Amino acid sequence: MPFEYEYERNNRFYTESISFCRSNNKNDNKISSVNVPDEFFYAKNPTNENFWKDVSFIQDELRNMPANFGDALKRVMKNRHITIEKGSELSRLSPRTINRLRNQNENVSLNSILAIIIGLKLPRSIGDALTEKAGYNLANDREELVFYNLINDLKIFDIDKANELRRSMNKTPLSGRDE
């Protein structure tokens, strides 16, 4: 099933379709290739003043990020003035789950981490750091690496759109609350 995505270029809106190819082995449901239009890949303008402010903020955040996942998540949320309730709303995770993630350093699910990264609109470097602090190495999971790269390359910061993409990949949604 293709995933439809809208984007803007030169003040015009376009809709593209991303398709996932499965391996030829009928017992293997793994993605073997992804067809993504070139228009999705772009870089920020390095002459933009806000770009450099963002880079400085991210650099400071990475340098001062605590060593464990729970404390790192608390710091990220505090720096962005995101409450547990707001984090819950953005990620579609329950407030109880957000609170548990902030106070837990082991057995954090990858789906919950990805829901946080997408919902809170975290830059890729911060998302990478949180994923690593939770003990995950996406290089070991091709399917999740494809998904993680797509959400970053497509700039998907809407949890419902991310869940739609996961469904098109025959993967479970990131969070259980579809509102």
Beta strands, then each sheet from edge to edge (+ up, - down):
strand 1: 3-9
strand 2: 12-22
strand 3: 31-35
sheet 1: 1+ 2- 3+
end
